[in-house]
Amino acid sequence: MIQPLAYIHPQAKIADNVVIEPFVTIHKDVEVGEGTWIGSNSVIMDGARIGKNCRIFPGAVVSAPPQDLKYKGEPSTVTVGDNTVIRECVTLNRGTALDKNTTTIGSNCLLMAYTHVAHDCVIGDNVIIANSCQLAGHINVYDYAFIGGGSLVHQFVEIGAHSMISGGSLVRKDVPPFTKAGREPLSYVGINSVGLRRRGFKAETIAEIQELYRIIFLKKYNITKALDIIDAEFAPTVERDLIIDFVSNSQRGIMKGFGL
């Protein structure tokens, strides 16, 4: 299953049933899980920890050193979960000792062609990042988020679970869970109701999420006042508490309602 024209360091740990195509380069400190396929001309560098049944397409570079002047060559890693697809020319940089020391890509993700994920990012499970997105360092993207093609994401930004960001966006502020983000500057344009229905959220849950965000984005309250109203008037639920926690703990501040 390993083509003779591939180079694999003898100390790399390659599991059973891994397919490695010609002209792949795999460095020394690498682990690859069962059933993974690695396409021609991919480079898997020191620190890569790749899960089971992943698909890595030609030209991808996994676990390159971070593009950070503070990085001094310390050992660090990139971890890729099971069943994740890394398309052509994706670049994943490993972490730095000054932060997490690892970059993490979850399971069941799709990173489309030419996407870049910088050092110390954490990408959750079932995340889709469309073509040519560029993620700076220290970004958190939570489960089931979708980032539209050509988007640029500022360092330290948080992108909430089940959110959806339109293509070509400049993401400078945090994007709360369950929302849709679009326009310039990036703004709240509704909740991701289609995505939530597809994932089995009940109609009443979706309606409550929508009402919570009306209070946050459309009623012209400041954030503190909006969260106080939500806490007082809405019974605790998983979704309510997730929204409150995300908004109240935002370090960069959340995106605004359009026109506010």
N, C-alpha and C positions, 0 to 999 in steps of 0.2 A: 504493500500500500504506500510505500515511500519510494518515490522515483529516484533513480541513481544520480540524476543531475541536480538534485537538491543538496544543500550543505546543512548538516545537522551536527552541532557540537556533540561529541560523545557523552558528555555529562548532562545534556538536556534530558528531561523526563517526558517521554512520549508514551501515552497509554495505548491500549489495544484499539485496533480498527480506526486509527487515524490515517487519513489520506493526505499526503503531502506531494504536491505537484512539482514539476521541474522548476529549477531556478529559485526555489524558496531558500531563504537563509534563516536558520534558527540558532540563536546564541546559546551560551553555556547555562545560564541561570533561568531556565524556561521550563514550565510545566504545561502540558497540553492534555486535556481530558479525552475520554473515549468518544469515538464517533465523530470527532471534529474533522472538517475539511479545510485545507489551507491551499489557496490558489496560487498559481505561478507568480513569481516576482514579489511575493510578500516578504517582509522582513519582521521576524519576531525577536525582539532584543531582550537583553538581560532584564529580569524582573517581571516578565510576563507570566501570568497565572490564568490560563484559559480553560474554561469549563468544558462540559460534555456537549457534543452535538452542535457545536458552533460552526459557522461558515464564514471564512475570511477570504475575501475576494482579491484578485490580483492587484498589486501595487500598494496594499495596505501596509502601514508601519505601526506595529504594536509595541508599546513600552520604550519609545525613544526617550532620551534624557530630556528633562523639562527645559523649556525656553525661558529660564529664570536666572538672572545674573547672580542670585543668592545661592544657587545650587552649586555645591562643591564636589559633586561626584559620589555622594553618599549612596549606599544601597537603598533602593526603594522599588516599588512594584506598580504594576497595573493588573487589576483583577477583572476578569470578564466572566460573567455568569453563564449558566447553561442555556443552550438554544438561542444564543444571540447571533445576529447576522451583522457582519462588518463589511460594507460594500467597498467598491474600488477606491483606492487612494485615500481611505480614511487614515488619520494619524491620531494616535493615542499616546500622550506623554505620561510618564510615571510621576509619582508624587515627590514631595520634598520633605526633608527632616523638620523644617520650620512649621509644617502644618500636619497633615495626616500621614505622610510618608507613603501614601498610596493613592492611586486614582482607581475608582471603582465603577465598573459598568455592570448593571444588573442582569438578570435572566430575561429571556424572551424579548430582548430589545432589537430594534432595527436602526442601525446607523447608516444612512444612505451615503452615496458617493461624495467624496471630497470633504466630508465633515472633519472638523478638528476638535478634539477634547483635550484641554490643557491640564496641567498638573493639579493634583489634589481635588479634582472634581468628583462628585458622587452622583451617578446616574442610577435611578431606581429601576424596578422591574417594569417590563411592558412599555417602555418608553420608545417613542419614534422620533428620530431627529432626521429631518429631510435633507436633501442635497445641499452641500456647500454651507451648512451652518458652521459658525466659528464660535466656540465656547472658550472664554478666557479661564484663568485659574480660579480655584476655590468655589466653583459653582455647584449648587445642589439642585438636581432635577428629580422630582418625586414621581412615584409610580403613575403610569398611564398618561403622563404628560406627552403632548405633541408639539414639536417646534417646527414651524413652516420653513421651507427652503430659503436659503440665503440670509437667514437671520444672524445677527451679531449679538452676543450676550456678554455684558460687562462682568468683570471679575467680582466675586462674592455675591452675585445675584442668586436668589432662591426662586425656583419655579415650582408652584404647587401641584399636588396630585390632581389628575384628571383635567388639567388646564390645557388650553389650546392657543397657540400663538401664530398669528398670520405670517405668511411668507414675507421675507424682506424686512422684517422688523428690527429695530434697534432697541434692545432690551437693557435699559439702564436701571430699572427699578424692579422690585420683587413682584411676581405675578401670583396672586392668591389661588388656592385650590378651587377647582370646578369652574373657573372663569374662562372666557374668551378674551384675548387681547389683540388689538389691532390699531391702525391709524398711526399718525406721527404728530406729537410724541405718543408713545405707546399708552393706550388707554383701555379702560374697561368697556367692552362692547356687548356684554351679556354673559350668560352662563353657558357652559358647554352641554346644553340639554341633549343634543343628539348623541354625543359620546356617553353621557350618563345613562340614557335609555338603553343604549347598546350593551352597557355593562350591568344592566339589571336593576338600576335604581328605580324605586317606586315613584309614581307621579306626585304623591304628596311630599316626598322627600325633595324632589326637584323643585316643586313650588316653594317649599320653605327655604331652600338655598337661594332661590331667586329673590325672595323677600328679604333675606339677610343682606344680600348685596345691594338691594335698593336702599336700605338704611345706610350702608357703608359708602356707596358711591353716588347715589342720586338725591339724597335728602339734604345735602349740603351741611351735614354735621361734621365737626372735626372727628378724627379717628377715636379719640378717647370717649367722646360723647356717644358715638355710634356703637362702640363696644359695650358701654354701660347700658344702653337701651336694649341691645341684643341679650345681654346677660340677665336683665330684669324681666324681659317680656317673652323670652323663648325658653322652653324647657330644654335641659341638656340632651343632646344627641351626639352621635359620633361626628356628624357633619358640622353641626354648630360649634362643637368644641374644637374641631380641627381648624375651622375658619378663625375663631377667636385666638387660638394659640399662634397661628401663622401670622396674623395681622399684628398682634400685640408684641411678638418677638422679632418683627422685621427690623433688621439693622440698617438697610439702605432706604427703607420706606417703600410702600407699595405704589403701584401705578395709580394714576388718578382716573376719575370718571371723565369721559370725553367732554371737553369744553370747560372743565372746572379748574 
